[in-house]
Amino acid sequence: MMRSVESRTFNAWMRKAAVVAALALLGACATSDHPPAPRDAAAPEYKYLIGPLDTVNIIVWRNPELSLSVPVRPDGKITTPLVEDLPALGKDPTTLARDIEKSLSRYVRDPVVTVIVTSFAGPYSEQIRVIGEAARPQILAYRQKMTVLDVMIAVGGLTDFANGNAATILRTSEGDKLYSVRLTDLVKRGDISANVEMKPGDVLVIPQSWF
């Protein structure tokens, strides 16, 4: 069931991104008509949530035989000694640790568990997606205070055919609101005033220039 829900979520993000890409390409000859993205966007109370393909290190105090590092399966669950198919998707490490303690309490007296995330992908709903005229379009794990400059460095910058100043951010956390970003000014001209913060779930769409 969880795998089906995650698959539908991923497909929904990709459909939204495809629509935005098509609209951006239609207006690629001009700069964006959307409001500029706010410079500050990160929420101070943000907590990292565990996603499929993350790796978590589970430490059970005084029980080294129960302590190990395990991957989160594509269906969002983990399996450890004495604990099978425990959902981890969308939980922060502390919540997952308490859930493991509850499951282990049937076999271990007063278990104390610590969960440390050592490899990060995050849930689909919080990943940053870059499509269009980036050198290496890809999906990135969101990091607190991540900026559009961080994203552009990760994807290798703009292609020679990009209309970077007509790029847009689709902000799914705000009901798919569109913001304009000046990537050419930022990446090609070093205008740091064009640098803005990203939010979990943002889709960065970079259109092609026709001239």
Protein Blocks (a to p, Z undefined) as FASTA:
>chain_A
ZZmmmmmmmmmmmmmmmmmmmmmmmmmmpccfbdcddfblbdfkbccdddehiacdddde
hilklgccddddfkopacdehiahiafehpafklmmmmmmmmmmmmpghiadddddfbde
bjfklpccdehjdfbgcdddddehiafklmmmmnopaafkbcfklgccddfknoopacdd
dfklmmmnopaklpccddehiacdddddfZZ
